Amino acid sequence: MAMKMLTIQEIIDKRKKLWEQKHDIALDAEYCAAAVDYILRHIELVREIKRKPYLLIELAFTIVDKNKKTVPFFLNDVQKSFLSYLEAKKDNRHIFILKGRQQGFTTLITALQLAHCITLHNFAGFTIADNADNTLAIFNDKARAVYDRLPVNLKPSEKYNSRRELYFDKLNSSWRISTATENVGRSRTLNFLHMSEVATFDVSLASLQAGIGEALTKDAIQIYETTANGYNQAKELWDSGSCDNLF
């Protein structure tokens, strides 16, 4: 009798259980590689991942915790709540996240773009950060380092893996990051835009919106996130009611 196919959630739950028992990142890496290999042998599971790329985060992603140890990327309650909201969202209203400290939103949104980028054809994601230091930190610590630790069988064919861009040629998919400037992101077609710490941007938020807005596809996801920083254009945007205001 044929064995019942595991679901993606069951595979994730097994990873969580293994981690709770062993706390061994090398063993976790072996499990993730085997899990990806299992999924690739079952077209139904591959299709589910393509419909819901965020499932890859708990399935195979890792992060560095506060103790500087590499651990599996298991979502906290706030992150789970956001992904549930995003899955249920039916319109294309922009999203504004007014975040508290240590909730992990920048890490989550970056991981979400990475999951889309390594899964979907013709995906173009973009992050705009408030300053050069944060631009490099997001790319190196929250994107490329996470990507580099993925199982080999999950990594697409690369064309670029530079200081600010990942580009996968066979998928024709990319994710890149830049510091906020007046002309950033223009003349590009984008499926996902993340503006990080918008309350501390040194350039006009209205000017950025006007310029980069033309690059967004009709169904693009656009997320503003920031910690509070007094009264400024980000506060005006929050108060305007033109976005879905979260948290």
MARKESE-428846 format. One record per residue (C-alpha): x, y, z; residue number from 1; residue in three letters. Coordinates in nm, 3 decimals, always signed. Layout:
N
+---------+---------+---------+-----+--------+
!      xx !      yy !      zz ! num ! residu !
+---------+---------+---------+-----+--------+
!       X !       Y !       Z ! NUM !    ALA !
...
+---------+---------+---------+-----+--------+
***
This chain:
247
+---------+---------+---------+-----+--------+
!      xx !      yy !      zz ! num ! residu !
+---------+---------+---------+-----+--------+
!  +0.000 !  +0.000 !  +0.000 !   1 !    MET !
!  +0.134 !  +0.341 !  -0.098 !   2 !    ALA !
!  +0.240 !  +0.569 !  +0.187 !   3 !    MET !
!  +0.034 !  +0.881 !  +0.246 !   4 !    LYS !
!  +0.205 !  +1.193 !  +0.113 !   5 !    MET !
!  +0.313 !  +1.436 !  +0.383 !   6 !    LEU !
!  +0.171 !  +1.788 !  +0.373 !   7 !    THR !
!  +0.393 !  +2.095 !  +0.380 !   8 !    ILE !
!  +0.271 !  +2.174 !  +0.731 !   9 !    GLN !
!  +0.355 !  +1.822 !  +0.849 !  10 !    GLU !
!  +0.706 !  +1.860 !  +0.708 !  11 !    ILE !
!  +0.743 !  +2.191 !  +0.893 !  12 !    ILE !
!  +0.610 !  +2.039 !  +1.216 !  13 !    ASP !
!  +0.864 !  +1.758 !  +1.189 !  14 !    LYS !
!  +1.140 !  +2.016 !  +1.153 !  15 !    ARG !
!  +1.018 !  +2.196 !  +1.465 !  16 !    LYS !
!  +1.003 !  +1.873 !  +1.662 !  17 !    LYS !
!  +1.354 !  +1.774 !  +1.553 !  18 !    LEU !
!  +1.486 !  +2.115 !  +1.659 !  19 !    TRP !
!  +1.314 !  +2.096 !  +1.998 !  20 !    GLU !
!  +1.473 !  +1.757 !  +2.059 !  21 !    GLN !
!  +1.825 !  +1.813 !  +1.927 !  22 !    LYS !
!  +1.903 !  +2.186 !  +1.881 !  23 !    HIS !
!  +2.161 !  +2.075 !  +1.624 !  24 !    ASP !
!  +2.191 !  +2.312 !  +1.326 !  25 !    ILE !
!  +2.390 !  +2.059 !  +1.120 !  26 !    ALA !
!  +2.117 !  +1.799 !  +1.170 !  27 !    LEU !
!  +1.859 !  +2.064 !  +1.085 !  28 !    ASP !
!  +2.042 !  +2.137 !  +0.758 !  29 !    ALA !
!  +2.034 !  +1.767 !  +0.667 !  30 !    GLU !
!  +1.662 !  +1.755 !  +0.742 !  31 !    TYR !
!  +1.590 !  +2.063 !  +0.530 !  32 !    CYS !
!  +1.779 !  +1.920 !  +0.232 !  33 !    ALA !
!  +1.586 !  +1.594 !  +0.261 !  34 !    ALA !
!  +1.258 !  +1.784 !  +0.298 !  35 !    ALA !
!  +1.322 !  +1.988 !  -0.017 !  36 !    VAL !
!  +1.415 !  +1.672 !  -0.207 !  37 !    ASP !
!  +1.088 !  +1.512 !  -0.092 !  38 !    TYR !
!  +0.886 !  +1.813 !  -0.206 !  39 !    ILE !
!  +1.055 !  +1.822 !  -0.545 !  40 !    LEU !
!  +0.943 !  +1.462 !  -0.603 !  41 !    ARG !
!  +0.577 !  +1.552 !  -0.547 !  42 !    HIS !
!  +0.427 !  +1.795 !  -0.797 !  43 !    ILE !
!  +0.132 !  +1.872 !  -0.566 !  44 !    GLU !
!  +0.372 !  +2.001 !  -0.300 !  45 !    LEU !
!  +0.571 !  +2.201 !  -0.555 !  46 !    VAL !
!  +0.250 !  +2.366 !  -0.669 !  47 !    ARG !
!  +0.158 !  +2.452 !  -0.310 !  48 !    GLU !
!  +0.496 !  +2.620 !  -0.257 !  49 !    ILE !
!  +0.446 !  +2.822 !  -0.575 !  50 !    LYS !
!  +0.105 !  +2.935 !  -0.450 !  51 !    ARG !
!  +0.238 !  +3.011 !  -0.103 !  52 !    LYS !
!  +0.614 !  +3.084 !  -0.120 !  53 !    PRO !
!  +0.616 !  +3.201 !  +0.243 !  54 !    TYR !
!  +0.590 !  +2.835 !  +0.348 !  55 !    LEU !
!  +0.959 !  +2.803 !  +0.260 !  56 !    LEU !
!  +1.051 !  +3.027 !  +0.555 !  57 !    ILE !
!  +0.966 !  +2.775 !  +0.827 !  58 !    GLU !
!  +1.044 !  +2.485 !  +0.598 !  59 !    LEU !
!  +1.406 !  +2.567 !  +0.516 !  60 !    ALA !
!  +1.518 !  +2.919 !  +0.617 !  61 !    PHE !
!  +1.754 !  +3.001 !  +0.905 !  62 !    THR !
!  +1.836 !  +3.322 !  +1.091 !  63 !    ILE !
!  +2.099 !  +3.435 !  +1.341 !  64 !    VAL !
!  +1.944 !  +3.487 !  +1.685 !  65 !    ASP !
!  +2.026 !  +3.739 !  +1.958 !  66 !    LYS !
!  +2.300 !  +3.507 !  +2.085 !  67 !    ASN !
!  +2.467 !  +3.506 !  +1.742 !  68 !    LYS !
!  +2.370 !  +3.145 !  +1.681 !  69 !    LYS !
!  +2.225 !  +3.016 !  +1.356 !  70 !    THR !
!  +1.879 !  +2.873 !  +1.423 !  71 !    VAL !
!  +1.575 !  +2.772 !  +1.215 !  72 !    PRO !
!  +1.350 !  +3.061 !  +1.112 !  73 !    PHE !
!  +1.033 !  +2.975 !  +1.301 !  74 !    PHE !
!  +0.779 !  +3.257 !  +1.300 !  75 !    LEU !
!  +0.677 !  +3.442 !  +1.613 !  76 !    ASN !
!  +0.311 !  +3.523 !  +1.681 !  77 !    ASP !
!  +0.327 !  +3.873 !  +1.529 !  78 !    VAL !
!  +0.492 !  +3.742 !  +1.213 !  79 !    GLN !
!  +0.230 !  +3.466 !  +1.182 !  80 !    LYS !
!  -0.046 !  +3.723 !  +1.221 !  81 !    SER !
!  +0.100 !  +3.936 !  +0.942 !  82 !    PHE !
!  +0.129 !  +3.644 !  +0.700 !  83 !    LEU !
!  -0.230 !  +3.542 !  +0.776 !  84 !    SER !
!  -0.341 !  +3.896 !  +0.697 !  85 !    TYR !
!  -0.136 !  +3.897 !  +0.375 !  86 !    LEU !
!  -0.281 !  +3.564 !  +0.259 !  87 !    GLU !
!  -0.637 !  +3.687 !  +0.318 !  88 !    ALA !
!  -0.579 !  +4.026 !  +0.154 !  89 !    LYS !
!  -0.783 !  +4.067 !  -0.165 !  90 !    LYS !
!  -0.715 !  +4.428 !  -0.268 !  91 !    ASP !
!  -0.400 !  +4.615 !  -0.370 !  92 !    ASN !
!  -0.403 !  +4.881 !  -0.098 !  93 !    ARG !
!  -0.057 !  +4.958 !  +0.033 !  94 !    HIS !
!  +0.044 !  +4.825 !  +0.373 !  95 !    ILE !
!  +0.190 !  +5.041 !  +0.650 !  96 !    PHE !
!  +0.350 !  +4.862 !  +0.945 !  97 !    ILE !
!  +0.421 !  +5.075 !  +1.251 !  98 !    LEU !
!  +0.642 !  +4.830 !  +1.431 !  99 !    LYS !
!  +0.771 !  +4.784 !  +1.780 ! 100 !    GLY !
!  +1.128 !  +4.686 !  +1.858 ! 101 !    ARG !
!  +1.247 !  +4.330 !  +1.799 ! 102 !    GLN !
!  +0.932 !  +4.210 !  +1.621 ! 103 !    GLN !
!  +1.136 !  +4.096 !  +1.321 ! 104 !    GLY !
!  +0.939 !  +4.265 !  +1.045 ! 105 !    PHE !
!  +1.236 !  +4.368 !  +0.831 ! 106 !    THR !
!  +1.371 !  +4.014 !  +0.859 ! 107 !    THR !
!  +1.034 !  +3.863 !  +0.773 ! 108 !    LEU !
!  +0.961 !  +4.087 !  +0.474 ! 109 !    ILE !
!  +1.310 !  +4.028 !  +0.335 ! 110 !    THR !
!  +1.264 !  +3.652 !  +0.378 ! 111 !    ALA !
!  +0.926 !  +3.676 !  +0.208 ! 112 !    LEU !
!  +1.078 !  +3.849 !  -0.095 ! 113 !    GLN !
!  +1.359 !  +3.593 !  -0.105 ! 114 !    LEU !
!  +1.105 !  +3.308 !  -0.095 ! 115 !    ALA !
!  +0.919 !  +3.462 !  -0.392 ! 116 !    HIS !
!  +1.244 !  +3.521 !  -0.578 ! 117 !    CYS !
!  +1.369 !  +3.162 !  -0.562 ! 118 !    ILE !
!  +1.026 !  +3.016 !  -0.640 ! 119 !    THR !
!  +0.848 !  +3.223 !  -0.905 ! 120 !    LEU !
!  +0.925 !  +3.309 !  -1.265 ! 121 !    HIS !
!  +0.957 !  +3.676 !  -1.361 ! 122 !    ASN !
!  +0.945 !  +3.803 !  -1.002 ! 123 !    PHE !
!  +1.107 !  +4.140 !  -0.928 ! 124 !    ALA !
!  +1.138 !  +4.250 !  -0.567 ! 125 !    GLY !
!  +1.294 !  +4.565 !  -0.430 ! 126 !    PHE !
!  +1.379 !  +4.703 !  -0.086 ! 127 !    THR !
!  +1.457 !  +5.069 !  -0.017 ! 128 !    ILE !
!  +1.640 !  +5.132 !  +0.311 ! 129 !    ALA !
!  +1.689 !  +5.458 !  +0.500 ! 130 !    ASP !
!  +2.071 !  +5.472 !  +0.493 ! 131 !    ASN !
!  +2.376 !  +5.298 !  +0.347 ! 132 !    ALA !
!  +2.458 !  +5.100 !  +0.663 ! 133 !    ASP !
!  +2.109 !  +4.953 !  +0.687 ! 134 !    ASN !
!  +2.108 !  +4.884 !  +0.314 ! 135 !    THR !
!  +2.415 !  +4.663 !  +0.345 ! 136 !    LEU !
!  +2.298 !  +4.507 !  +0.673 ! 137 !    ALA !
!  +1.963 !  +4.404 !  +0.527 ! 138 !    ILE !
!  +2.123 !  +4.258 !  +0.217 ! 139 !    PHE !
!  +2.412 !  +4.081 !  +0.386 ! 140 !    ASN !
!  +2.249 !  +3.967 !  +0.711 ! 141 !    ASP !
!  +1.884 !  +3.919 !  +0.618 ! 142 !    LYS !
!  +1.904 !  +3.816 !  +0.252 ! 143 !    ALA !
!  +2.233 !  +3.684 !  +0.117 ! 144 !    ARG !
!  +2.337 !  +3.507 !  +0.439 ! 145 !    ALA !
!  +1.996 !  +3.338 !  +0.456 ! 146 !    VAL !
!  +2.019 !  +3.243 !  +0.089 ! 147 !    TYR !
!  +2.373 !  +3.107 !  +0.126 ! 148 !    ASP !
!  +2.258 !  +2.870 !  +0.403 ! 149 !    ARG !
!  +1.971 !  +2.723 !  +0.199 ! 150 !    LEU !
!  +1.986 !  +2.361 !  +0.083 ! 151 !    PRO !
!  +2.163 !  +2.339 !  -0.252 ! 152 !    VAL !
!  +1.860 !  +2.172 !  -0.411 ! 153 !    ASN !
!  +1.651 !  +2.481 !  -0.330 ! 154 !    LEU !
!  +1.883 !  +2.733 !  -0.496 ! 155 !    LYS !
!  +1.801 !  +2.837 !  -0.854 ! 156 !    PRO !
!  +2.062 !  +2.899 !  -1.121 ! 157 !    SER !
!  +2.235 !  +3.230 !  -1.043 ! 158 !    GLU !
!  +2.345 !  +3.504 !  -1.276 ! 159 !    LYS !
!  +2.419 !  +3.771 !  -1.014 ! 160 !    TYR !
!  +2.497 !  +3.741 !  -0.644 ! 161 !    ASN !
!  +2.642 !  +4.085 !  -0.584 ! 162 !    SER !
!  +2.654 !  +4.329 !  -0.293 ! 163 !    ARG !
!  +2.300 !  +4.451 !  -0.357 ! 164 !    ARG !
!  +2.125 !  +4.210 !  -0.593 ! 165 !    GLU !
!  +2.032 !  +3.848 !  -0.640 ! 166 !    LEU !
!  +1.930 !  +3.751 !  -0.993 ! 167 !    TYR !
!  +1.832 !  +3.402 !  -1.105 ! 168 !    PHE !
!  +1.856 !  +3.372 !  -1.481 ! 169 !    ASP !
!  +1.648 !  +3.061 !  -1.550 ! 170 !    LYS !
!  +1.361 !  +3.198 !  -1.340 ! 171 !    LEU !
!  +1.422 !  +3.553 !  -1.460 ! 172 !    ASN !
!  +1.363 !  +3.658 !  -1.100 ! 173 !    SER !
!  +1.546 !  +3.912 !  -0.887 ! 174 !    SER !
!  +1.558 !  +4.087 !  -0.553 ! 175 !    TRP !
!  +1.766 !  +4.397 !  -0.495 ! 176 !    ARG !
!  +1.811 !  +4.670 !  -0.240 ! 177 !    ILE !
!  +1.910 !  +5.036 !  -0.252 ! 178 !    SER !
!  +1.935 !  +5.339 !  -0.027 ! 179 !    THR !
!  +1.655 !  +5.597 !  -0.054 ! 180 !    ALA !
!  +1.736 !  +5.864 !  -0.314 ! 181 !    THR !
!  +1.519 !  +6.082 !  -0.537 ! 182 !    GLU !
!  +1.542 !  +5.859 !  -0.845 ! 183 !    ASN !
!  +1.572 !  +5.519 !  -0.685 ! 184 !    VAL !
!  +1.382 !  +5.234 !  -0.849 ! 185 !    GLY !
!  +1.262 !  +5.419 !  -1.156 ! 186 !    ARG !
!  +1.246 !  +5.246 !  -1.493 ! 187 !    SER !
!  +1.202 !  +4.905 !  -1.331 ! 188 !    ARG !
!  +0.895 !  +4.680 !  -1.324 ! 189 !    THR !
!  +0.832 !  +4.559 !  -0.969 ! 190 !    LEU !
!  +0.606 !  +4.297 !  -0.813 ! 191 !    ASN !
!  +0.704 !  +4.368 !  -0.452 ! 192 !    PHE !
!  +0.826 !  +4.690 !  -0.293 ! 193 !    LEU !
!  +0.943 !  +4.722 !  +0.067 ! 194 !    HIS !
!  +1.035 !  +5.064 !  +0.210 ! 195 !    MET !
!  +1.221 !  +5.010 !  +0.537 ! 196 !    SER !
!  +1.225 !  +5.272 !  +0.815 ! 197 !    GLU !
!  +1.038 !  +5.527 !  +0.603 ! 198 !    VAL !
!  +1.008 !  +5.768 !  +0.898 ! 199 !    ALA !
!  +1.383 !  +5.831 !  +0.879 ! 200 !    THR !
!  +1.419 !  +5.876 !  +0.500 ! 201 !    PHE !
!  +1.625 !  +6.182 !  +0.405 ! 202 !    ASP !
!  +1.436 !  +6.227 !  +0.077 ! 203 !    VAL !
!  +1.076 !  +6.320 !  +0.009 ! 204 !    SER !
!  +0.848 !  +6.022 !  +0.056 ! 205 !    LEU !
!  +0.596 !  +6.182 !  -0.180 ! 206 !    ALA !
!  +0.862 !  +6.212 !  -0.451 ! 207 !    SER !
!  +0.962 !  +5.848 !  -0.405 ! 208 !    LEU !
!  +0.601 !  +5.738 !  -0.428 ! 209 !    GLN !
!  +0.542 !  +5.936 !  -0.744 ! 210 !    ALA !
!  +0.854 !  +5.805 !  -0.917 ! 211 !    GLY !
!  +0.856 !  +5.442 !  -0.817 ! 212 !    ILE !
!  +0.480 !  +5.405 !  -0.832 ! 213 !    GLY !
!  +0.500 !  +5.389 !  -1.210 ! 214 !    GLU !
!  +0.722 !  +5.081 !  -1.181 ! 215 !    ALA !
!  +0.474 !  +4.874 !  -0.980 ! 216 !    LEU !
!  +0.260 !  +4.608 !  -1.146 ! 217 !    THR !
!  -0.115 !  +4.623 !  -1.090 ! 218 !    LYS !
!  -0.108 !  +4.345 !  -0.828 ! 219 !    ASP !
!  +0.223 !  +4.443 !  -0.664 ! 220 !    ALA !
!  +0.268 !  +4.418 !  -0.288 ! 221 !    ILE !
!  +0.388 !  +4.748 !  -0.141 ! 222 !    GLN !
!  +0.488 !  +4.766 !  +0.224 ! 223 !    ILE !
!  +0.601 !  +5.065 !  +0.426 ! 224 !    TYR !
!  +0.749 !  +4.976 !  +0.765 ! 225 !    GLU !
!  +0.904 !  +5.191 !  +1.032 ! 226 !    THR !
!  +0.944 !  +5.259 !  +1.398 ! 227 !    THR !
!  +0.784 !  +5.585 !  +1.511 ! 228 !    ALA !
!  +0.994 !  +5.899 !  +1.461 ! 229 !    ASN !
!  +0.782 !  +6.200 !  +1.548 ! 230 !    GLY !
!  +0.578 !  +6.399 !  +1.297 ! 231 !    TYR !
!  +0.690 !  +6.367 !  +0.935 ! 232 !    ASN !
!  +0.566 !  +6.249 !  +0.596 ! 233 !    GLN !
!  +0.545 !  +5.890 !  +0.718 ! 234 !    ALA !
!  +0.318 !  +6.001 !  +1.003 ! 235 !    LYS !
!  +0.105 !  +6.193 !  +0.752 ! 236 !    GLU !
!  +0.079 !  +5.880 !  +0.536 ! 237 !    LEU !
!  -0.027 !  +5.673 !  +0.839 ! 238 !    TRP !
!  -0.289 !  +5.933 !  +0.936 ! 239 !    ASP !
!  -0.423 !  +5.967 !  +0.581 ! 240 !    SER !
!  -0.599 !  +5.630 !  +0.589 ! 241 !    GLY !
!  -0.477 !  +5.549 !  +0.237 ! 242 !    SER !
!  -0.294 !  +5.234 !  +0.357 ! 243 !    CYS !
!  -0.386 !  +4.930 !  +0.559 ! 244 !    ASP !
!  -0.234 !  +5.035 !  +0.893 ! 245 !    ASN !
!  -0.104 !  +4.740 !  +1.095 ! 246 !    LEU !
!  +0.026 !  +4.691 !  +1.448 ! 247 !    PHE !
+---------+---------+---------+-----+--------+
***
